[in-house]
Amino acid sequence: MKRALALPVLLAASLVVACTAPPASSTPTAEPHEEESVGLHLFREKGCAVCHGQNAQGSAIAPALPGHTADQVRRQVRSPRFQMPAFGPAQVSDEELDVIVAYIESLGPAMAGMEHMEPV
């Protein structure tokens, strides 16, 4: 008798879990307070840090990113000027780009010595 009850109870519990679980997503999701760390993770994972530095501080080959607007970042990622390669949706999805943009915006304004300089 116990075995006969176990199967329906197990099935009902499975349905409750399946119906209340968040949908699967290929893009990491985060609470607002976690978004910065997810953005930093994607910034590094997608290769941005290779040129712009591990914390977007800039390098000898690419500018620091604090102070850039969302529009500037999106435009440069999809249709870059100068030496930066383009990153299409196959490499960085729109959802991932939104998270990276939010991370860059969270860095605040450019600090002295970190301003974006266009090549001459």
LUMROMAR-141938 format. One line per 5 residues: number of its first residue (from 0); their letters; for each residue x negated, y negated, z of C-alpha. Coordinates in steps of 0.25 Angstrom, whole numbers. Each point is the difference from the previous one (the first is absolute). Example, Ala and Ser with C-alpha at 12.3 -4.5 7.8 and 13.67 -1.06 7.14 Angstrom:
REM residues 2
0 = as = -49 18 31 | -6 -14 -2
This chain:
REM residues 120
0 = mkral = 0 0 0 | -11 -10 3 | -7 3 -13 | 14 -3 -7 | 0 -14 7
5 = alpvl = -14 -3 -3 | 1 -1 -15 | 11 -10 0 | -6 -9 11 | -14 1 -8
10 = laasl = 7 -4 -13 | 8 -12 7 | -13 -5 6 | -7 1 -13 | 10 -8 -7
15 = vvact = 0 -11 11 | -15 -1 -2 | 1 -1 -15 | 11 -10 0 | -7 -9 9
20 = appas = -14 1 -5 | -5 -12 -8 | -1 2 -15 | -14 5 -4 | -8 -11 -7
25 = stpta = -14 0 -7 | -3 -14 6 | -3 0 15 | 11 -8 8 | -3 -7 13
30 = ephee = 7 -8 10 | -3 -15 -1 | -11 1 10 | -7 11 -7 | 1 -6 -14
35 = esvgl = -14 -7 1 | -7 14 3 | 8 7 -11 | -4 -12 -9 | -15 1 3
40 = hlfre = 1 15 -2 | 5 -2 -14 | -9 -11 -3 | -12 9 3 | 7 13 -6
45 = kgcav = 3 -7 -13 | -14 -5 -2 | 2 -15 3 | -11 1 11 | -10 5 -9
50 = chgqn = -2 -14 -6 | 7 -9 10 | -6 5 13 | 6 10 10 | 8 -11 6
55 = aqgsa = 2 -9 -12 | -11 -9 4 | -6 -1 -14 | -13 5 -5 | -11 -4 -10
60 = iapal = 9 5 -11 | 15 -4 4 | 6 -11 8 | 5 0 14 | 15 2 0
65 = pghta = 6 -8 12 | 8 -12 -5 | 4 7 -13 | 15 -1 -2 | 9 12 -3
70 = dqvrr = 2 -5 -14 | -15 -2 -2 | -3 15 5 | 11 6 -9 | -4 -7 -12
75 = qvrsp = -15 3 2 | 3 15 3 | 9 2 -13 | -7 -10 -10 | -13 -4 6
80 = rfqmp = -9 -11 -5 | -15 1 -1 | -7 13 4 | 11 7 9 | 6 13 -7
85 = afgpa = 15 0 -1 | 7 10 10 | 13 4 -7 | 12 7 7 | -6 13 -2
90 = qvsde = -12 -4 9 | 7 -9 10 | 15 1 0 | 9 -12 2 | 3 5 14
95 = eldvi = -14 2 3 | -4 -14 -5 | 11 -6 8 | -7 6 13 | -14 -5 -5
100 = vayie = 5 -14 -3 | 7 0 14 | -14 4 6 | -7 -11 -8 | 10 -10 5
105 = slgpa = -2 4 14 | -14 -4 -1 | 4 -15 1 | -7 -12 -7 | -13 1 -6
110 = magme = -11 -3 10 | -12 -9 -2 | -10 7 -10 | 11 10 -4 | 7 -9 -10
115 = hmepv = 3 6 -14 | -10 -5 -10 | 3 1 -15 | -12 4 -9 | -6 -12 -7
